[in-house]
Amino acid sequence: MTVEELLAREAIRDTLAKYNTSGDRLKVEDYVACFTDDGIMESEYVAAEKAFRYVGKPEILAWQLRWRNRDPDAERIHGATFIRHHLSTSKIDLTGPDTAKVRTYWVAWTDIGPDHGGYYLDDFRKVGDSWLIAHRRVRLDWESPDSLYRTAVTNTNA
């Protein structure tokens, strides 16, 4: 493995961490900065009411802003007081000098403990000095019967 490959892998890991910490903290501009301009964020293999697909930074930003800018008097989007996404195994395959395929397992913790989990299937692309998500497919493997996020995506899809 070359130094360039090691640096690419570490930059990808940094983007993965930035994505999760930004999303959990509703730092939407930092979250959106993890994507290429034409980036895609979508769910796969979920019920129709939980499905989503956002193409390009403007659509991803608008989706995230619905979480942050919701009407405080409206129905709650979810029942959690916090969420923390934890990443575990991350398999990074560099497919070219500026491209990579990445599979990362995740679990989301809320007030109840483990709330839901799955994995990300990502296509990364190097843009300038940054490795960014060009296409993220979110797969949900498991959801607690007591999940506080069971209606979260449904309540932010528009």
N, C-alpha and C positions, 0 to 999 in steps of 0.2 A: 504494500500500500504506500502511495506517495504522500508527501506532505500536503500537496494540493487536495488529494482525496480526504485526508484527515481534516483539513480545514473546511472542506465542503460539508462533511458529515457533522462537524461541530456547529456550523452555521445553520444547518437544517434543524438540529436539535434546539438551537436558540430560537428559531422561528416557531417550532412546536410549543416551546415554553411560553413565548410571548403571546401566541394565539390563546392559550388557555388562561394565563393570568389576566390578560386584557379582557377576555370574554367574561370571566368570573367577576371582574371588578367594573364591568360596563364601561371600560375605556374604549369606546367604539372606534375612535380614529386609529388607535394603536392596533386594534383587532383587524380592521380593514387593511391596514398597512402590511399585514402578513400575506396578502394576496397579490397576484399580478393584476394589472389593469383589467385584463379579460378573464380573471379568475372565476371559477365556478364552485359554488358550495351547494351540495344537495344531499338528501337522504336517500338511502336505498333499502329495499326490503322491509318497509314499514307499512302500517295500515294507511290508507288513503288520507285519513284526517290528520295524520302526523307527517305526511310527505311535504317536502319543500325543495325548491330549486331556485337559486339566485345566481344570476350571471352578471359579472362585472362589478367593480367596486361600488358604483352608485346603488345597485340593488342590494348588495350585501350591507352597505351602510344604512340604507333605509330600514332593512329588517332589524338591524341592531338598535337603531334609534327608537324603534317601537318598544323595545324592552326598557330603554332608559327614559324615554319621554312620555311614558304612559300617563293617563289621567289618574291622579291619586284617588279620585272618588269612584273610578270604574271598578268593575269586578277584578279581583286579583288574578294575575296571570298564572301564578303557582302558589303553593303553600309554604315554600321554604323561606327562611330568613337569610340563608346564605347558600352558596354552591361553590364547591371546589372540585375541579377536574384534576384527577391524578393520572399521569401517564406511566406506563410500565414498559414492556418490551417495545422496542422500536427497531424495525428492520429496514435499513437504508440500503438501497441498491442504486448505485450511480450508473446511469444508463448512457451517459455521454458527458462531455466536458461541462455542459450547462443544464443537464436534466437528471432527474432521479425519481425513482418509485419508492414510496415509503408506506409501511404498514405499522400502525401504532395502536396498541391496546390502551383503553382508558376506562376509568370508573369515576362517576360523579358522586360526591358525598354531599349530603344536606343534613338538616337537623336530625334525620332518622338514621344517619350513618350511610352505608352504601345505598344509593337511590336507584341508579341505573348505570349500565355500562355497555361497552361495545368496542369498536375499533374504527380507526380512520384509514382509508385507502387514499393516498395522496400522490399526485404528480407534482413534483417540484421543478421549478425552472430558475436558473440564475439570471438575475436582472441587475446589471451593474455589479456591485460587490455583494448583493444580497441574494439569498436563496429564498424564494417565495412560493406559496401554494398556487399552482395553476389550476388544479382541480382537486377538490376534496369531496370524497364520498363518505358520509357518516353512516355507519351501520350500528344499529342498536341490537345487542344480543340478549340483554336482560333488563328487566325493570321490576323493582320491588312491588309487591301487591299494595304496599303503603306509600308508593312513590309520591313525593310532593311535587314532582314535575310532570305528572301524567298528562296534564292539559296544557303545559307550557307552550309547545310548538303550535298546537291548535289555536291558542289564544293570541298568537302573534302573526299567524299567516293572514295575509290580506289579499 
